[in-house]
Amino acid sequence: MKIETFVLCDAATECVGKLNILGTFDSIHARQVPAVHPQCAVAIRLRFEREERGEHKVRVNMIDADGRLVVPSLDAMLQVRVPEGGSSCAINMILNLQSLKFERYGEYSIDLQVDGVQVASLPLFVWQMPAQPPGGPPPRQ
């Protein structure tokens, strides 16, 4: 199995085998915590070889720096079928996440497991927005 794509993005769609991704990112800036990010998606494209046909379990965890889940684990069972005459097949997965709540600033992790083995990890940083100077932004010149 190979990971062709594993990203956090603003949105993703899948149409007839094509994975469409909009706005990948790794940082969120918030004025205060807890912070709620209204919507995002995790887009995944996995390629399986002919000898890997059959059922595979995929799990995605989003955890904080202490290893606590931010959202419940997201689990899926994949049935890998390689077309006759083909040597491999790709499977697209999109996990839409809404109203993600981050209790504190810092680094989070999005972890991908296939068949119980962690195969990839993405960092996600939640930063505090810099305070504006008193009186608002400086005048434009």
GUSE-591475 format. One line per 5 residues: their letters; for each residue x, y, z negated of N, C-alpha, C. Coordinates in pm, 1 decimal, m for minus. Layout:
N
A = X/Y/Z/X/Y/Z/X/Y/Z  ...
This chain:
141
MKIET = 84.6/m115.9/0.0/0.0/0.0/0.0/89.8/123.1/0.0  53.2/220.1/81.6/125.6/346.7/86.5/27.4/460.6/60.8  75.6/561.6/m10.0/m4.4/680.8/m32.8/27.9/779.5/79.0  m69.7/806.5/163.4/m49.0/903.8/270.4/m83.8/1044.0/223.8  m184.4/1054.4/136.1/m226.5/1184.4/84.0/m277.9/1167.2/m58.0
FVLCD = m235.3/1257.6/m145.6/m287.0/1262.8/m283.0/m270.1/1406.6/m327.9  m379.3/1486.0/m322.2/m370.7/1628.6/m351.1/m492.3/1675.9/m430.1  m470.3/1783.6/m504.7/m577.7/1858.3/m567.7/m607.3/1975.4/m476.0  m733.5/1997.0/m443.6/m767.8/2099.9/m345.9/m900.5/2166.2/m382.1  m928.5/2276.0/m308.8/m1055.6/2345.8/m329.9/m1173.7/2261.4/m283.7
AATEC = m1156.2/2192.9/m169.6/m1264.4/2110.2/m115.2/m1206.5/2009.7/m17.5  m1280.2/1900.1/4.0/m1241.1/1798.8/100.9/m1367.5/1733.2/155.4  m1358.2/1690.3/281.0/m1465.7/1614.2/343.4/m1403.5/1499.6/421.8  m1488.0/1402.6/455.3/m1444.3/1289.4/536.1/m1547.9/1270.2/645.0  m1500.0/1254.1/769.0/m1591.0/1235.3/881.0/m1527.3/1138.5/980.2
VGKLN = m1588.3/1024.1/997.6/m1543.8/921.8/1092.4/m1394.3/892.8/1075.7  m1352.2/873.5/950.3/m1214.1/838.4/922.7/m1118.1/954.9/909.5  m1162.4/1076.3/940.8/m1075.6/1193.9/928.3/m1094.0/1256.3/790.2  m982.5/1283.9/723.9/m983.9/1348.7/593.3/m952.8/1496.3/613.8  m1046.9/1583.0/577.2/m1031.7/1727.5/593.4/m1010.7/1790.1/457.0
ILGTF = m902.5/1868.6/443.9/m863.2/1923.9/314.8/m853.4/2075.9/325.1  m905.9/2145.5/225.1/m901.1/2291.6/220.8/m835.9/2336.5/90.5  m729.1/2412.8/100.8/m670.9/2482.4/m14.2/m610.7/2396.2/m122.6  m497.6/2329.9/m96.4/m432.9/2253.2/m203.2/m368.0/2347.8/m303.5  m362.8/2307.2/m429.7/m304.2/2392.1/m534.1/m256.0/2307.3/m650.3
DSIHA = m175.4/2371.1/m737.4/m129.6/2302.9/m858.8/m139.0/2392.5/m981.2  m196.0/2513.5/m965.5/m204.3/2607.3/m1078.4/m341.0/2673.9/m1083.1  m386.8/2693.6/m1206.3/m509.5/2768.7/m1232.7/m471.1/2879.1/m1329.6  m517.0/3002.8/m1304.0/m490.5/3115.0/m1393.3/m620.4/3154.0/m1462.4  m614.7/3162.2/m1594.6/m734.5/3191.0/m1673.0/m708.1/3306.3/m1769.5
RQVPA = m809.4/3387.4/m1792.4/m798.0/3499.2/m1887.6/m797.4/3449.0/m2031.4  m870.3/3339.0/m2056.0/m879.8/3285.0/m2191.5/m907.5/3136.0/m2184.9  m887.2/3068.8/m2296.0/m924.3/2928.5/m2308.3/m1025.6/2915.0/m2420.4  m1114.4/2818.6/m2415.1/m1125.6/2722.2/m2306.9/m1161.6/2790.7/m2175.0  m1107.8/2735.8/m2066.4/m1132.4/2786.8/m1932.1/m1209.3/2682.2/m1853.4
VHPQC = m1300.0/2727.7/m1770.4/m1377.9/2636.6/m1686.7/m1347.5/2668.3/m1540.7  m1299.5/2567.5/m1468.8/m1275.3/2581.9/m1325.0/m1400.6/2529.8/m1255.0  m1466.1/2614.8/m1174.5/m1598.5/2577.2/m1124.2/m1602.6/2453.7/m1035.0  m1508.1/2441.1/m941.0/m1514.0/2326.7/m850.6/m1379.4/2301.6/m785.1  m1345.8/2175.1/m768.4/m1227.3/2134.7/m693.4/m1245.9/1988.2/m655.0
AVAIR = m1148.2/1933.4/m586.0/m1156.8/1793.5/m543.7/m1018.3/1731.5/m544.8  m1014.1/1602.3/m564.6/m892.6/1523.9/m546.8/m913.7/1444.5/m418.1  m823.5/1464.5/m322.3/m832.5/1394.8/m193.9/m722.5/1289.6/m187.5  m760.8/1168.1/m149.2/m667.9/1054.7/m146.7/m684.5/980.5/m13.8  m571.5/946.3/45.3/m571.7/858.4/163.3/m467.8/750.2/139.4
LRFER = m515.7/625.3/132.5/m429.2/511.0/107.7/m423.8/423.4/232.4  m305.7/373.9/264.8/m288.5/282.2/378.5/m252.2/144.3/325.6  m329.8/45.8/369.9/m308.8/m93.3/330.0/m265.7/m174.8/451.2  m169.3/m262.9/430.8/m122.4/m353.5/535.8/m215.5/m474.4/544.3  m209.5/m544.2/655.8/m296.0/m660.3/679.9/m293.8/m759.7/563.3
EERGE = m174.9/m788.0/508.4/m164.7/m886.8/399.7/m224.7/m837.0/268.2  m265.6/m711.0/261.8/m326.9/m655.7/140.5/m479.6/m653.4/149.0  m536.0/m721.9/248.0/m681.3/m727.4/262.4/m744.9/m778.6/133.8  m867.6/m735.2/112.1/m941.1/m780.1/m5.2/m977.5/m663.3/m94.9  m1011.3/m696.8/m218.5/m1060.0/m597.5/m314.2/m945.0/m536.5/m393.9
HKVRV = m952.2/m404.5/m412.2/m852.8/m332.0/m491.3/m925.5/m231.6/m581.6  m874.3/m218.2/m703.5/m932.3/m123.4/m798.9/m848.2/4.1/m800.3  m915.4/117.8/m788.6/m849.8/248.7/m793.8/m903.8/323.8/m914.8  m813.2/387.2/m987.5/m852.2/469.1/m1103.5/m776.9/600.8/m1096.6  m848.7/709.1/m1125.9/m787.6/841.2/m1136.5/m816.0/893.6/m1276.4
NMIDA = m709.1/935.4/m1344.5/m720.6/996.1/m1477.2/m666.6/1137.9/m1472.5  m736.6/1230.5/m1536.2/m684.2/1365.2/m1557.0/m662.8/1378.9/m1707.4  m535.3/1402.9/m1745.0/m501.3/1404.9/m1886.5/m429.7/1534.6/m1923.0  m435.1/1568.8/m2051.9/m361.3/1684.8/m2101.2/m221.6/1640.8/m2146.1  m145.6/1733.3/m2200.5/m6.7/1705.1/m2240.5/2.1/1599.8/m2351.0
DGRLV = m106.0/1580.5/m2426.3/m108.4/1479.8/m2533.2/m163.8/1345.7/m2486.4  m193.9/1334.0/m2356.8/m244.9/1208.8/m2302.9/m394.2/1189.8/m2318.4  m465.7/1293.6/m2361.6/m611.8/1284.3/m2376.9/m680.0/1311.3/m2243.5  m785.3/1235.4/m2215.9/m860.7/1253.7/m2092.6/m933.4/1387.3/m2092.3  m924.2/1459.1/m1980.7/m998.5/1584.4/m1962.3/m1139.5/1551.7/m1916.2
VPSLD = m1152.0/1452.6/m1831.3/m1280.2/1398.2/m1785.4/m1270.2/1246.8/m1797.0  m1382.2/1177.3/m1802.6/m1373.8/1030.4/m1807.6/m1298.7/976.6/m1685.3  m1234.7/862.1/m1701.3/m1165.5/797.9/m1590.2/m1261.6/779.5/m1473.7  m1208.9/800.0/m1353.7/m1288.6/782.5/m1232.8/m1241.9/653.0/m1166.3  m1331.3/554.7/m1158.2/m1296.8/422.4/m1107.4/m1371.6/392.4/m978.2
AMLQV = m1304.1/320.5/m888.9/m1366.9/276.3/m764.1/m1310.1/140.8/m724.7  m1392.2/60.0/m662.7/m1348.0/m66.2/m605.0/m1346.7/m48.4/m453.6  m1234.9/m84.6/m392.4/m1220.9/m73.9/m247.7/m1220.4/m213.4/m186.7  m1289.1/m227.5/m77.1/m1284.1/m351.6/m0.4/m1203.7/m321.6/125.1  m1080.6/m370.8/129.8/m989.7/m342.1/240.6/m1012.4/m445.2/350.9
RVPEG = m1049.0/m393.3/468.7/m1070.4/m476.9/587.3/m987.8/m417.0/700.7  m889.1/m489.1/746.2/m806.1/m443.3/857.6/m872.7/m490.0/987.1  m895.9/m397.6/1081.5/m961.9/m436.8/1206.7/m882.1/m542.0/1283.0  m953.7/m626.7/1354.0/m890.2/m729.8/1436.2/m791.3/m664.0/1531.3  m669.2/m714.5/1534.5/m565.7/m658.9/1620.6/m487.1/m545.6/1558.0
GSSCA = m531.0/m499.0/1441.7/m460.5/m390.5/1373.0/m365.1/m445.0/1268.9  m262.7/m367.5/1238.5/m166.4/m410.7/1136.5/m195.0/m348.8/1000.5  m277.7/m242.0/997.5/m307.8/m174.1/871.7/m437.4/m95.2/886.8  m484.8/m42.8/774.4/m600.4/46.6/776.6/m584.6/150.8/666.4  m644.3/266.3/690.1/m640.5/374.4/590.8/m779.3/390.5/530.2
INMIL = m780.9/419.6/400.4/m906.2/444.3/329.2/m897.0/581.6/264.6  m997.1/665.1/291.4/m1004.8/799.1/233.7/m1096.4/796.6/112.7  m1057.1/870.9/10.4/m1140.0/887.1/m108.8/m1140.5/1034.7/m146.9  m1256.6/1084.9/m185.4/m1269.3/1223.0/m231.6/m1341.1/1220.4/m365.4  m1280.0/1280.4/m465.3/m1340.6/1291.8/m597.6/m1373.7/1438.9/m621.3
NLQSL = m1501.0/1473.6/m612.9/m1543.0/1611.3/m636.5/m1558.6/1633.6/m786.2  m1494.7/1738.0/m835.5/m1496.4/1769.6/m978.4/m1559.1/1907.3/m997.6  m1657.0/1915.0/m1086.7/m1723.8/2042.2/m1112.3/m1718.4/2075.5/m1260.1  m1703.9/2205.1/m1286.2/m1702.2/2259.3/m1422.6/m1596.7/2191.5/m1509.7  m1473.4/2182.6/m1456.5/m1362.6/2126.1/m1534.9/m1329.8/2221.0/m1649.6
KFERY = m1327.1/2167.9/m1769.9/m1300.3/2250.7/m1887.8/m1160.9/2219.1/m1941.3  m1079.1/2324.0/m1952.8/m943.0/2311.8/m2006.9/m940.0/2382.4/m2141.1  m908.5/2306.3/m2245.4/m912.9/2358.8/m2382.3/m795.5/2449.8/m2415.7  m684.3/2433.5/m2341.8/m566.6/2516.4/m2373.4/m481.2/2534.8/m2248.3  m391.6/2630.3/m2256.5/m295.4/2652.5/m2149.1/m192.6/2540.5/m2153.3
GEYSI = m129.7/2515.4/m2039.0/m23.3/2416.1/m2036.8/m31.3/2327.5/m1914.4  42.0/2216.9/m1921.5/51.2/2124.7/m1809.6/m42.5/2006.3/m1829.7  m111.9/1974.1/m1723.8/m200.8/1859.2/m1719.1/m148.6/1766.0/m1610.2  m203.8/1646.1/m1604.2/m158.8/1549.2/m1505.1/m279.7/1478.6/m1444.9  m272.7/1457.5/m1314.1/m372.8/1377.1/m1244.8/m299.7/1251.4/m1200.2
DLQVD = m339.2/1138.0/m1255.5/m268.2/1012.3/m1233.8/m351.1/917.8/m1148.5  m284.4/854.4/m1052.3/m348.9/759.5/m961.8/m298.2/619.9/m991.3  m391.1/527.8/m1017.4/m357.7/386.8/m1038.8/m425.0/302.3/m930.7  m353.1/203.0/m882.6/m409.7/104.1/m791.0/m380.6/m32.8/m850.4  m485.5/m108.7/m870.2/m475.1/m243.2/m929.0/m399.7/m240.8/m1062.3
GVQVA = m428.3/m139.8/m1143.9/m371.6/m131.1/m1278.1/m230.6/m77.0/m1287.1  m172.3/m37.0/m1173.6/m35.7/16.0/m1172.0/m40.8/163.2/m1132.7  23.0/249.6/m1213.7/28.1/390.9/m1177.5/122.0/407.3/m1058.4  68.6/466.3/m949.6/145.4/478.8/m826.1/178.7/623.0/m790.7  112.7/720.3/m854.6/141.5/861.0/m826.1/84.4/947.6/m937.2
SLPLF = 139.5/1069.9/m945.5/95.5/1166.3/m1045.9/111.9/1306.8/m990.0  13.1/1391.5/m1014.4/18.1/1531.8/m973.6/16.9/1620.5/m1097.2  103.7/1721.0/m1103.6/94.1/1816.0/m1214.6/m14.2/1919.5/m1185.2  m77.4/1967.6/m1289.7/m171.4/2080.4/m1280.2/m138.8/2172.8/m1396.7  m108.3/2298.0/m1363.2/m70.6/2395.8/m1464.9/m185.9/2492.0/m1488.3
VWQMP = m218.7/2514.3/m1614.7/m318.6/2614.7/m1651.1/m242.7/2727.2/m1720.2  m234.5/2840.6/m1651.5/m156.3/2956.0/m1698.5/m248.2/3064.8/m1749.9  m197.5/3142.8/m1845.9/m269.5/3259.6/m1892.7/m243.0/3372.9/m1795.2  m350.9/3440.8/m1755.4/m335.5/3556.6/m1667.0/m263.1/3666.2/m1742.1  m169.9/3735.1/m1674.8/m102.8/3845.6/m1742.5/m203.9/3955.3/m1776.1
AQPPG = m183.4/4015.5/m1891.1/m271.6/4125.4/m1932.2/m246.9/4246.8/m1843.7  m353.9/4317.8/m1814.2/m337.8/4441.7/m1736.7/m288.9/4550.9/m1830.1  m206.2/4640.4/m1777.6/m160.2/4749.2/m1862.3/m278.0/4837.2/m1905.7  m265.3/4905.2/m2022.4/m374.0/4992.5/m2067.7/m408.0/5093.8/m1959.1  m536.5/5115.1/m1942.1/m579.9/5212.0/m1841.6/m598.7/5151.6/m1703.8
GPPPR = m578.2/5021.0/m1691.1/m601.7/4956.5/m1563.0/m478.8/4954.6/m1476.6  m495.8/4911.5/m1352.3/m381.2/4900.3/m1263.3/m324.1/5036.6/m1226.3  m196.8/5040.7/m1190.7/m136.8/5169.0/m1153.7/m198.3/5222.6/m1025.9  m200.3/5354.6/m1008.4/m259.2/5412.7/m886.4/m179.7/5370.2/m763.6  m249.0/5358.8/m650.8/m184.3/5323.9/m525.0/m114.8/5446.1/m467.8
Q = m2.4/5424.0/m404.2/73.4/5535.1/m345.2/51.5/5540.1/m196.9
